[in-house]
Amino acid sequence: MELLSSVFLLLLVVVPTTTTCKPSSTLEDACRSFAVGHPSIGYDYCIKTFQAADKASAAAADLRGLAARIAGAKANATAARVAALSAMERDARRRDRLAVCAEVYSDAVDQLAQASEDLVRGEGDGGAGDAVTQLSAAMDAAGTCEDAFGEADDTSPLAAEDAEFKKLATIALAVAASLTTPPPPSTPIEAKN
């Protein structure tokens, strides 16, 4: 869990440095910027993710909430799968592990919905910055769910869903971070003699 938290903190530090200071103007620009910081997921996956949701190339304004909505749809689908697995599971300990997954994915659905609203609201009201916070929290769902099974030496029935959600949430976080305006440089305070 500590490793996962460290990765998210690193994402918050690395993502803004791998993008330009101005928001991406097209889907291709956003995905190029994303791919620089996330080569294991890459440009092609990023493009396919958005094109699956919206066949036309999107401007930055259209991307604002789209990435969070795509990740939110995956979180919702994963929560539904968890509910189905729980209903069929006879082992109480395994149901407990699935309950952990149900809780974190339920939270992720709410966090991603809030992130989407924050992104649509825009930077002026702290929207993109607030969205980054919500998206970072939502990303924990996949790791927490996997940890619930891993700590019990049990194979997760949600490994594929968790991996896919993590990719989508990473894209959403990177897009949101690229839309945030970096703070102005601070001016040193002159010492009075």
Accessible surface in RSA format (square Angstrom, percent):
REM  Atomic radii and reference values for relative SASA: ProtOr
REM  Chains: A
REM  Algorithm: Lee & Richards
REM  Probe-radius: 1.40
REM  Slices: 20
REM RES _ NUM      All-atoms   Total-Side   Main-Chain    Non-polar    All polar
REM                ABS   REL    ABS   REL    ABS   REL    ABS   REL    ABS   REL
RES MET A   1   112.69  58.4  80.30  53.1  32.38  77.1  78.98  67.1  33.71  44.7
RES GLU A   2   151.89  87.2 145.80 110.3   6.09  14.5  61.25 118.5  90.64  74.0
RES LEU A   3   138.43  77.1 131.52  94.1   6.91  17.4 135.44  95.1   2.98   8.0
RES LEU A   4    22.03  12.3  19.74  14.1   2.30   5.8  20.99  14.7   1.05   2.8
RES SER A   5    56.57  47.8  49.90  66.6   6.67  15.4  33.86  72.1  22.71  31.8
RES SER A   6    63.74  53.9  55.08  73.5   8.66  20.0  30.90  65.8  32.85  46.0
RES VAL A   7    52.61  34.6  51.57  46.7   1.03   2.5  52.58  45.7   0.03   0.1
RES PHE A   8    10.64   5.3  10.64   6.6   0.00   0.0  10.64   6.5   0.00   0.0
RES LEU A   9   117.18  65.3 114.76  82.1   2.42   6.1 116.38  81.7   0.80   2.2
RES LEU A  10   106.49  59.3 103.18  73.8   3.31   8.3 106.14  74.5   0.35   0.9
RES LEU A  11    19.80  11.0  19.49  13.9   0.31   0.8  19.71  13.8   0.09   0.2
RES LEU A  12    57.58  32.1  47.98  34.3   9.60  24.1  48.45  34.0   9.13  24.6
RES VAL A  13    90.90  59.8  83.63  75.7   7.27  17.5  88.75  77.1   2.15   5.8
RES VAL A  14    48.33  31.8  47.70  43.2   0.63   1.5  48.33  42.0   0.00   0.0
RES VAL A  15     2.30   1.5   2.30   2.1   0.00   0.0   2.30   2.0   0.00   0.0
RES PRO A  16    60.21  43.9  47.10  42.9  13.10  47.6  48.15  39.8  12.06  74.9
RES THR A  17   108.87  77.4  73.98  75.0  34.89  83.2  71.38  95.9  37.49  56.7
RES THR A  18    36.83  26.2  19.13  19.4  17.70  42.2  24.42  32.8  12.41  18.8
RES THR A  19    23.55  16.8   7.19   7.3  16.36  39.0   7.72  10.4  15.83  23.9
RES THR A  20    86.13  61.3  74.05  75.1  12.08  28.8  73.98  99.4  12.15  18.4
RES CYS A  21    99.70  75.4  85.51  95.4  14.19  33.3  32.66  82.7  67.05  72.3
RES LYS A  22   152.66  74.5 147.19  90.3   5.47  13.0  93.59  84.2  59.06  62.9
RES PRO A  23    65.36  47.6  57.79  52.7   7.57  27.5  57.79  47.7   7.57  47.1
RES SER A  24    10.66   9.0   5.10   6.8   5.56  12.8   6.50  13.8   4.16   5.8
RES SER A  25    69.90  59.1  59.06  78.8  10.84  25.0  46.84  99.7  23.06  32.3
RES THR A  26    52.01  37.0  52.01  52.7   0.00   0.0  49.29  66.2   2.73   4.1
RES LEU A  27     0.86   0.5   0.86   0.6   0.00   0.0   0.86   0.6   0.00   0.0
RES GLU A  28    49.83  28.6  49.83  37.7   0.00   0.0  23.42  45.3  26.40  21.6
RES ASP A  29    50.36  35.3  47.98  47.8   2.38   5.6  13.79  32.5  36.57  36.5
RES ALA A  30     3.83   3.5   0.61   0.9   3.22   7.3   0.80   1.1   3.03   8.0
RES CYS A  31     0.00   0.0   0.00   0.0   0.00   0.0   0.00   0.0   0.00   0.0
RES ARG A  32   127.19  53.4 124.91  63.7   2.28   5.4  61.65  84.3  65.53  39.7
RES SER A  33    19.29  16.3  15.29  20.4   4.00   9.2   4.19   8.9  15.11  21.2
RES PHE A  34     4.18   2.1   0.96   0.6   3.22   8.4   3.87   2.3   0.31   0.9
RES ALA A  35    20.12  18.5  15.57  24.0   4.55  10.4  15.85  22.3   4.27  11.3
RES VAL A  36   105.57  69.5  80.03  72.5  25.54  61.5  87.87  76.3  17.71  48.0
RES GLY A  37    22.17  27.3   0.00   N/A  22.17  27.3   4.23  11.6  17.94  40.2
RES HIS A  38    16.60   9.1  13.44   9.3   3.16   8.1  16.26  16.8   0.34   0.4
RES PRO A  39   108.24  78.9  85.99  78.4  22.25  80.9  88.13  72.8  20.10 124.9
RES SER A  40   111.81  94.5  71.53  95.5  40.28  92.8  59.29 126.3  52.52  73.6
RES ILE A  41    32.41  18.4  17.86  13.3  14.54  35.1  19.50  14.0  12.91  35.0
RES GLY A  42    13.68  16.9   0.00   N/A  13.68  16.9  13.68  37.6   0.00   0.0
RES TYR A  43    70.67  33.0  67.10  38.2   3.57   9.3  53.61  40.3  17.06  21.0
RES ASP A  44    95.72  67.0  92.23  91.8   3.49   8.3  23.60  55.5  72.12  71.9
RES TYR A  45    49.38  23.1  45.79  26.1   3.59   9.4  46.81  35.2   2.57   3.2
RES CYS A  46     0.00   0.0   0.00   0.0   0.00   0.0   0.00   0.0   0.00   0.0
RES ILE A  47    19.55  11.1  19.55  14.6   0.00   0.0  19.55  14.1   0.00   0.0
RES LYS A  48   139.83  68.2 134.62  82.6   5.21  12.4  84.08  75.7  55.75  59.4
RES THR A  49    15.38  10.9   5.83   5.9   9.56  22.8  10.89  14.6   4.49   6.8
RES PHE A  50     1.56   0.8   1.55   1.0   0.01   0.0   1.55   0.9   0.01   0.0
RES GLN A  51    68.13  38.1  68.10  49.8   0.03   0.1  13.70  29.2  54.43  41.3
RES ALA A  52    82.28  75.7  49.01  75.6  33.27  75.7  54.10  76.2  28.18  74.6
RES ALA A  53    54.86  50.4  13.66  21.1  41.20  93.7  24.05  33.9  30.81  81.6
RES ASP A  54    51.72  36.2  46.56  46.3   5.15  12.2  14.34  33.7  37.38  37.3
RES LYS A  55   175.35  85.5 150.06  92.1  25.29  60.2 107.03  96.3  68.32  72.8
RES ALA A  56    64.63  59.4  54.79  84.5   9.84  22.4  63.01  88.7   1.62   4.3
RES SER A  57    75.22  63.6  46.81  62.5  28.42  65.5  27.59  58.8  47.64  66.7
RES ALA A  58     4.26   3.9   1.30   2.0   2.96   6.7   3.47   4.9   0.79   2.1
RES ALA A  59    50.97  46.9  45.75  70.6   5.21  11.9  47.29  66.6   3.68   9.7
RES ALA A  60    14.96  13.8  13.98  21.6   0.98   2.2  14.05  19.8   0.92   2.4
RES ALA A  61    62.10  57.1  46.06  71.1  16.04  36.5  46.19  65.0  15.91  42.1
RES ASP A  62    82.46  57.8  70.48  70.2  11.98  28.3  17.13  40.3  65.34  65.2
RES LEU A  63     1.90   1.1   1.90   1.4   0.00   0.0   1.90   1.3   0.00   0.0
RES ARG A  64    88.26  37.1  88.26  45.0   0.00   0.0   3.24   4.4  85.02  51.5
RES GLY A  65     2.08   2.6   0.00   N/A   2.08   2.6   0.00   0.0   2.08   4.7
RES LEU A  66    19.30  10.7  19.30  13.8   0.00   0.0  19.30  13.6   0.00   0.0
RES ALA A  67     3.02   2.8   0.41   0.6   2.61   5.9   2.02   2.8   1.00   2.6
RES ALA A  68     0.30   0.3   0.00   0.0   0.30   0.7   0.00   0.0   0.30   0.8
RES ARG A  69   121.08  50.8 109.85  56.0  11.22  26.7  63.22  86.4  57.86  35.1
RES ILE A  70    26.63  15.2  21.59  16.1   5.04  12.2  25.16  18.1   1.47   4.0
RES ALA A  71     0.02   0.0   0.00   0.0   0.02   0.0   0.00   0.0   0.02   0.1
RES GLY A  72    12.26  15.1   0.00   N/A  12.26  15.1  10.88  29.9   1.38   3.1
RES ALA A  73    65.66  60.4  51.23  79.1  14.43  32.8  59.38  83.6   6.28  16.6
RES LYS A  74    48.19  23.5  44.65  27.4   3.54   8.4  15.78  14.2  32.41  34.5
RES ALA A  75     0.00   0.0   0.00   0.0   0.00   0.0   0.00   0.0   0.00   0.0
RES ASN A  76    87.95  60.7  85.53  82.7   2.42   5.8   6.26  15.1  81.69  79.0
RES ALA A  77    57.24  52.6  43.11  66.5  14.14  32.2  51.15  72.0   6.10  16.1
RES THR A  78     1.13   0.8   0.01   0.0   1.12   2.7   0.98   1.3   0.15   0.2
RES ALA A  79    24.13  22.2  19.43  30.0   4.70  10.7  19.98  28.1   4.15  11.0
RES ALA A  80    63.62  58.5  50.62  78.1  13.00  29.6  58.41  82.3   5.21  13.8
RES ARG A  81    92.98  39.0  87.11  44.4   5.87  14.0  35.43  48.4  57.54  34.9
RES VAL A  82     0.09   0.1   0.09   0.1   0.00   0.0   0.09   0.1   0.00   0.0
RES ALA A  83    61.88  56.9  50.84  78.5  11.04  25.1  57.23  80.6   4.66  12.3
RES ALA A  84    53.91  49.6  44.86  69.2   9.05  20.6  53.01  74.7   0.90   2.4
RES LEU A  85    27.20  15.2  25.28  18.1   1.92   4.8  25.28  17.8   1.92   5.2
RES SER A  86    30.17  25.5  26.33  35.1   3.84   8.8  23.10  49.2   7.07   9.9
RES ALA A  87    91.80  84.4  47.69  73.6  44.12 100.4  60.55  85.3  31.25  82.8
RES MET A  88   140.12  72.6 115.43  76.4  24.69  58.8  84.97  72.2  55.16  73.1
RES GLU A  89    41.40  23.8  30.43  23.0  10.98  26.1   4.44   8.6  36.96  30.2
RES ARG A  90   220.35  92.5 195.67  99.7  24.68  58.8  73.55 100.5 146.80  89.0
RES ASP A  91    53.99  37.8  44.10  43.9   9.89  23.4  25.95  61.1  28.04  28.0
RES ALA A  92    56.71  52.1  52.07  80.4   4.64  10.6  52.36  73.7   4.35  11.5
RES ARG A  93   166.86  70.1 165.70  84.5   1.16   2.8  63.54  86.8 103.32  62.6
RES ARG A  94    55.57  23.3  55.57  28.3   0.00   0.0  14.56  19.9  41.01  24.9
RES ARG A  95    92.83  39.0  89.54  45.6   3.29   7.8  29.09  39.8  63.74  38.6
RES ASP A  96    93.04  65.2  89.50  89.1   3.54   8.4  26.58  62.5  66.47  66.3
RES ARG A  97    38.12  16.0  37.29  19.0   0.84   2.0  10.63  14.5  27.50  16.7
RES LEU A  98     1.39   0.8   1.39   1.0   0.00   0.0   1.39   1.0   0.00   0.0
RES ALA A  99    56.20  51.7  47.91  73.9   8.29  18.9  51.98  73.2   4.22  11.2
RES VAL A 100    57.36  37.7  55.26  50.0   2.10   5.1  57.06  49.6   0.31   0.8
RES CYS A 101     0.00   0.0   0.00   0.0   0.00   0.0   0.00   0.0   0.00   0.0
RES ALA A 102    39.24  36.1  35.83  55.3   3.41   7.7  36.54  51.5   2.70   7.2
RES GLU A 103   114.91  66.0 107.95  81.7   6.96  16.6  34.56  66.8  80.35  65.6
RES VAL A 104    28.98  19.1  26.64  24.1   2.35   5.7  27.19  23.6   1.80   4.9
RES TYR A 105     0.00   0.0   0.00   0.0   0.00   0.0   0.00   0.0   0.00   0.0
RES SER A 106    57.74  48.8  53.17  71.0   4.57  10.5  25.36  54.0  32.38  45.4
RES ASP A 107    65.53  45.9  63.89  63.6   1.65   3.9  12.84  30.2  52.69  52.6
RES ALA A 108     0.21   0.2   0.21   0.3   0.00   0.0   0.21   0.3   0.00   0.0
RES VAL A 109    40.62  26.7  39.35  35.6   1.27   3.1  39.35  34.2   1.27   3.4
RES ASP A 110    93.95  65.8  86.48  86.1   7.47  17.7  29.46  69.3  64.49  64.3
RES GLN A 111    43.79  24.5  42.37  31.0   1.42   3.4  11.27  24.0  32.52  24.7
RES LEU A 112     1.13   0.6   0.33   0.2   0.79   2.0   0.74   0.5   0.39   1.1
RES ALA A 113    54.89  50.5  43.83  67.6  11.06  25.2  52.84  74.4   2.05   5.4
RES GLN A 114    71.08  39.7  69.33  50.7   1.75   4.2  20.53  43.7  50.56  38.3
RES ALA A 115     0.00   0.0   0.00   0.0   0.00   0.0   0.00   0.0   0.00   0.0
RES SER A 116    10.92   9.2  10.92  14.6   0.00   0.0   5.37  11.4   5.55   7.8
RES GLU A 117   109.74  63.0 101.14  76.5   8.60  20.5  42.41  82.0  67.33  55.0
RES ASP A 118     2.90   2.0   2.90   2.9   0.00   0.0   0.00   0.0   2.90   2.9
RES LEU A 119     2.15   1.2   0.91   0.6   1.24   3.1   1.06   0.7   1.09   2.9
RES VAL A 120    94.50  62.2  80.22  72.6  14.28  34.4  80.90  70.3  13.60  36.9
RES ARG A 121   103.96  43.7  72.46  36.9  31.50  75.0  53.41  73.0  50.55  30.6
RES GLY A 122    12.39  15.3   0.00   N/A  12.39  15.3  12.39  34.0   0.00   0.0
RES GLU A 123    68.83  39.5  56.05  42.4  12.77  30.4  33.12  64.1  35.70  29.1
RES GLY A 124    83.02 102.4   0.00   N/A  83.02 102.4  44.75 122.8  38.27  85.7
RES ASP A 125   100.12  70.1  74.25  73.9  25.87  61.2  22.31  52.5  77.82  77.6
RES GLY A 126    28.94  35.7   0.00   N/A  28.94  35.7  26.23  72.0   2.72   6.1
RES GLY A 127     0.00   0.0   0.00   N/A   0.00   0.0   0.00   0.0   0.00   0.0
RES ALA A 128     3.83   3.5   3.83   5.9   0.00   0.0   3.83   5.4   0.00   0.0
RES GLY A 129    33.30  41.1   0.00   N/A  33.30  41.1  28.44  78.1   4.86  10.9
RES ASP A 130    67.87  47.5  65.32  65.0   2.55   6.0  13.86  32.6  54.01  53.9
RES ALA A 131     0.00   0.0   0.00   0.0   0.00   0.0   0.00   0.0   0.00   0.0
RES VAL A 132    18.40  12.1  18.40  16.7   0.00   0.0  18.40  16.0   0.00   0.0
RES THR A 133    89.80  63.9  84.94  86.1   4.86  11.6  62.84  84.4  26.95  40.7
RES GLN A 134    51.28  28.7  51.28  37.5   0.00   0.0   0.36   0.8  50.93  38.6
RES LEU A 135     0.00   0.0   0.00   0.0   0.00   0.0   0.00   0.0   0.00   0.0
RES SER A 136    17.12  14.5  14.99  20.0   2.14   4.9  15.30  32.6   1.82   2.6
RES ALA A 137    41.61  38.3  29.63  45.7  11.98  27.3  35.24  49.6   6.37  16.9
RES ALA A 138     0.51   0.5   0.00   0.0   0.51   1.2   0.51   0.7   0.00   0.0
RES MET A 139     1.33   0.7   0.59   0.4   0.74   1.8   0.59   0.5   0.74   1.0
RES ASP A 140    43.36  30.4  43.36  43.2   0.00   0.0  11.21  26.4  32.15  32.1
RES ALA A 141     2.89   2.7   0.96   1.5   1.92   4.4   1.91   2.7   0.98   2.6
RES ALA A 142     3.61   3.3   3.43   5.3   0.18   0.4   3.61   5.1   0.00   0.0
RES GLY A 143    14.51  17.9   0.00   N/A  14.51  17.9  13.38  36.7   1.14   2.5
RES THR A 144    25.37  18.0  25.02  25.4   0.35   0.8  22.65  30.4   2.72   4.1
RES CYS A 145     0.00   0.0   0.00   0.0   0.00   0.0   0.00   0.0   0.00   0.0
RES GLU A 146    55.81  32.0  51.60  39.0   4.21  10.0  32.94  63.7  22.86  18.7
RES ASP A 147    43.39  30.4  40.70  40.5   2.69   6.4  11.57  27.2  31.82  31.7
RES ALA A 148    15.45  14.2   2.81   4.3  12.64  28.8  11.31  15.9   4.14  11.0
RES PHE A 149     0.92   0.5   0.92   0.6   0.00   0.0   0.92   0.6   0.00   0.0
RES GLY A 150    44.65  55.1   0.00   N/A  44.65  55.1  33.12  90.9  11.53  25.8
RES GLU A 151   148.31  85.1 108.75  82.3  39.55  94.2  52.02 100.6  96.28  78.6
RES ALA A 152    47.37  43.6  17.60  27.2  29.77  67.7  28.33  39.9  19.04  50.4
RES ASP A 153   143.77 100.7 105.89 105.4  37.88  89.6  37.97  89.4 105.80 105.5
RES ASP A 154    35.06  24.6  23.11  23.0  11.95  28.3  11.24  26.5  23.81  23.7
RES THR A 155   115.13  81.9 104.16 105.6  10.97  26.1  74.08  99.5  41.05  62.1
RES SER A 156    13.08  11.1   2.58   3.4  10.50  24.2   2.58   5.5  10.50  14.7
RES PRO A 157    36.40  26.5  15.36  14.0  21.03  76.5  28.61  23.6   7.79  48.4
RES LEU A 158     0.00   0.0   0.00   0.0   0.00   0.0   0.00   0.0   0.00   0.0
RES ALA A 159    52.43  48.2  46.86  72.3   5.57  12.7  47.58  67.0   4.85  12.8
RES ALA A 160    79.27  72.9  62.71  96.8  16.56  37.7  71.72 101.0   7.55  20.0
RES GLU A 161    28.12  16.1  27.30  20.7   0.82   2.0  11.85  22.9  16.27  13.3
RES ASP A 162     2.90   2.0   2.56   2.6   0.34   0.8   2.76   6.5   0.15   0.1
RES ALA A 163    54.93  50.5  45.70  70.5   9.23  21.0  53.08  74.7   1.85   4.9
RES GLU A 164    57.73  33.1  56.16  42.5   1.58   3.8  19.65  38.0  38.08  31.1
RES PHE A 165     0.00   0.0   0.00   0.0   0.00   0.0   0.00   0.0   0.00   0.0
RES LYS A 166    82.63  40.3  82.63  50.7   0.00   0.0  41.07  37.0  41.57  44.3
RES LYS A 167    74.83  36.5  74.71  45.8   0.11   0.3  31.54  28.4  43.29  46.1
RES LEU A 168    15.56   8.7  14.01  10.0   1.55   3.9  14.07   9.9   1.49   4.0
RES ALA A 169     0.00   0.0   0.00   0.0   0.00   0.0   0.00   0.0   0.00   0.0
RES THR A 170     7.39   5.3   6.86   7.0   0.53   1.3   3.75   5.0   3.64   5.5
RES ILE A 171     1.56   0.9   1.56   1.2   0.00   0.0   1.56   1.1   0.00   0.0
RES ALA A 172     0.23   0.2   0.04   0.1   0.19   0.4   0.04   0.1   0.19   0.5
RES LEU A 173     1.41   0.8   1.41   1.0   0.00   0.0   1.41   1.0   0.00   0.0
RES ALA A 174     4.19   3.9   2.48   3.8   1.71   3.9   2.99   4.2   1.20   3.2
RES VAL A 175     3.39   2.2   1.95   1.8   1.44   3.5   3.39   2.9   0.00   0.0
RES ALA A 176     0.00   0.0   0.00   0.0   0.00   0.0   0.00   0.0   0.00   0.0
RES ALA A 177     5.20   4.8   2.75   4.2   2.46   5.6   3.01   4.2   2.20   5.8
RES SER A 178     6.61   5.6   4.27   5.7   2.34   5.4   4.16   8.9   2.44   3.4
RES LEU A 179    14.53   8.1   8.77   6.3   5.76  14.5   8.77   6.2   5.76  15.5
RES THR A 180    32.64  23.2  25.70  26.1   6.93  16.5  13.37  18.0  19.26  29.1
RES THR A 181    87.23  62.0  72.89  73.9  14.34  34.2  56.18  75.5  31.06  46.9
RES PRO A 182    65.03  47.4  51.51  47.0  13.52  49.1  57.48  47.5   7.55  46.9
RES PRO A 183   115.32  84.0  97.17  88.6  18.15  66.0 103.00  85.0  12.33  76.6
RES PRO A 184   114.50  83.4  96.74  88.2  17.76  64.6 102.76  84.8  11.74  72.9
RES PRO A 185   128.17  93.4 101.57  92.6  26.60  96.7 112.74  93.1  15.43  95.9
RES SER A 186   108.59  91.8  78.92 105.3  29.67  68.4  50.53 107.6  58.06  81.3
RES THR A 187   118.87  84.5 102.74 104.2  16.13  38.4  70.70  95.0  48.17  72.8
RES PRO A 188   118.47  86.3  95.10  86.7  23.37  84.9 106.47  87.9  12.00  74.6
RES ILE A 189   168.56  95.9 138.68 103.3  29.88  72.0 142.69 102.7  25.87  70.2
RES GLU A 190   152.86  87.8 136.58 103.3  16.29  38.8  55.44 107.2  97.42  79.5
RES ALA A 191    94.08  86.5  59.45  91.7  34.63  78.8  68.76  96.8  25.31  67.1
RES LYS A 192   197.89  96.5 163.56 100.4  34.34  81.8 111.87 100.7  86.03  91.6
RES ASN A 193   193.02 133.1 113.51 109.7  79.50 191.4  66.46 159.9 126.56 122.3
END  Absolute sums over single chains surface
CHAIN  1 A    10268.8       8448.0       1820.8       6151.3       4117.5
END  Absolute sums over all chains
TOTAL         10268.8       8448.0       1820.8       6151.3       4117.5
